[in-house]
Amino acid sequence: MTKILVIEDEESVRENILELLDTEGFETIAAKNGRIGLGLALKEHPDLILCDVRMPELDGYGVLTGLRSELITATIPFIFLTAKA
């Protein structure tokens, strides 16, 4: 089963995304900020990461930089999410 990590600080947005992915049969992991998300990515090795750009503590760019600096997470596909488009 494909495992997707959703990193989003807005709880309602995060829950909506998780519900949609769960309905489609994906295994999901959630993080409410970038720091937690980076830790989960290193621990869980998801197949895909969906990450908000603007978050407290560690923004999406910081998450991506952290992921790319680790051999185990460097090649995980990563998609930025934003409400500011």
Secondary structure as UniProt FT lines:
FT   STRAND          3..7
FT   HELIX           11..23
FT   TURN            24..25
FT   STRAND          27..31
FT   HELIX           34..44
FT   STRAND          48..52
FT   HELIX           60..68
FT   TURN            71..75
FT   STRAND          78..81
//
